[in-house]
Amino acid sequence: MLGEGKSAGAVARDLDLTETALREWVHRARANRTKGRTGLTTAEPEELARLRKENRRLRLEREILKSRRSSSRKRQRHVRADSGEDR
Protein backbone atom coordinates (compact mmCIF):
# COMPACT_ATOMS: atom_id res chain seq x y z
CA MET A 1 0.00 0.00 0.00
CA LEU A 2 1.27 3.46 -0.92
CA GLY A 3 4.31 2.17 -2.70
CA GLU A 4 5.41 -0.57 -0.27
CA GLY A 5 3.67 -3.37 -2.15
CA LYS A 6 1.60 -4.47 0.83
CA SER A 7 -2.13 -5.01 0.56
CA ALA A 8 -4.51 -2.75 2.43
CA GLY A 9 -5.63 -5.71 4.51
CA ALA A 10 -2.05 -6.54 5.57
CA VAL A 11 -1.27 -2.95 6.52
CA ALA A 12 -4.56 -2.66 8.42
CA ARG A 13 -3.75 -5.81 10.41
CA ASP A 14 -0.24 -4.48 11.16
CA LEU A 15 -1.74 -1.24 12.48
CA ASP A 16 -4.67 -2.96 14.24
CA LEU A 17 -7.20 -1.05 12.11
CA THR A 18 -10.12 -2.04 9.95
CA GLU A 19 -9.39 -2.08 6.27
CA THR A 20 -12.19 0.44 5.72
CA ALA A 21 -10.65 2.91 8.21
CA LEU A 22 -7.24 2.54 6.58
CA ARG A 23 -8.66 3.08 3.09
CA GLU A 24 -10.45 6.23 4.31
CA TRP A 25 -7.22 7.57 5.82
CA VAL A 26 -5.35 6.87 2.58
CA HIS A 27 -8.10 8.54 0.56
CA ARG A 28 -7.95 11.65 2.79
CA ALA A 29 -4.14 11.71 2.68
CA ARG A 30 -4.22 11.63 -1.14
CA ALA A 31 -6.85 14.39 -1.21
CA ASN A 32 -4.78 16.55 1.14
CA ARG A 33 -1.62 15.91 -0.84
CA THR A 34 -3.29 16.84 -4.14
CA LYS A 35 -5.15 19.79 -2.59
CA GLY A 36 -8.56 18.22 -3.19
CA ARG A 37 -8.17 17.08 -6.80
CA THR A 38 -8.74 13.44 -5.76
CA GLY A 39 -11.48 14.02 -3.18
CA LEU A 40 -12.29 16.19 -0.19
CA THR A 41 -9.39 17.41 1.89
CA THR A 42 -9.52 16.96 5.66
CA ALA A 43 -10.87 20.48 6.23
CA GLU A 44 -13.47 20.43 3.45
CA PRO A 45 -16.12 18.22 5.11
CA GLU A 46 -16.20 20.63 8.07
CA GLU A 47 -16.49 23.61 5.76
CA LEU A 48 -19.19 21.85 3.73
CA ALA A 49 -21.20 21.15 6.89
CA ARG A 50 -20.84 24.78 8.00
CA LEU A 51 -21.95 26.06 4.60
CA ARG A 52 -24.93 23.71 4.50
CA LYS A 53 -26.02 24.90 7.94
CA GLU A 54 -25.64 28.54 6.87
CA ASN A 55 -27.60 27.81 3.68
CA ARG A 56 -30.47 26.29 5.70
CA ARG A 57 -30.52 29.36 7.97
CA LEU A 58 -30.54 31.78 5.03
CA ARG A 59 -33.35 29.88 3.28
CA LEU A 60 -35.41 30.00 6.47
CA GLU A 61 -34.78 33.74 6.85
CA ARG A 62 -35.81 34.28 3.23
CA GLU A 63 -39.04 32.34 3.75
CA ILE A 64 -39.81 34.36 6.87
CA LEU A 65 -39.23 37.62 5.01
CA LYS A 66 -41.38 36.45 2.10
CA SER A 67 -44.28 35.60 4.41
CA ARG A 68 -43.99 38.92 6.24
CA ARG A 69 -43.95 40.82 2.96
CA SER A 70 -46.96 38.88 1.73
CA SER A 71 -48.99 39.49 4.89
CA SER A 72 -47.98 43.17 4.87
CA ARG A 73 -49.27 43.56 1.30
CA LYS A 74 -52.56 41.90 2.27
CA ARG A 75 -52.97 44.28 5.20
CA GLN A 76 -52.25 47.29 2.96
CA ARG A 77 -54.89 46.17 0.45
CA HIS A 78 -57.37 45.62 3.26
CA VAL A 79 -56.73 49.10 4.70
CA ARG A 80 -57.07 50.71 1.25
CA ALA A 81 -60.34 48.87 0.62
CA ASP A 82 -61.71 49.99 3.98
CA SER A 83 -60.74 53.63 3.36
CA GLY A 84 -62.24 53.67 -0.12
CA GLU A 85 -58.93 54.37 -1.91
CA ASP A 86 -58.39 52.98 -5.38
CA ARG A 87 -55.12 51.48 -6.41
C-alpha positions, 0 to 999 in steps of 0.5 A: 500500500502506498508504494510498499507493495503491501495489501490494504488488509495486511497494513490494516492488520499491522496497524490494528485497524479495519481495512475500511478505516485505513482506506479512508485515511489513505483517501484523505491523505491523497486528497490533502496531498493533491489539494482536493483534486482526488477528493475532499481534503480533511478540512473540506467536510467541516467547511461543507457542513458549516456552509450547508447549515448557513444555507439552511438558515438563510433559506429559512430567513428568506421564507420568513421575510417572504411571508412577512412581505406577503402578509404586509401587502394583504394588510395594505390592500385591506386598509385601502379597501376599507378607506375607499382608496383605489389602487 
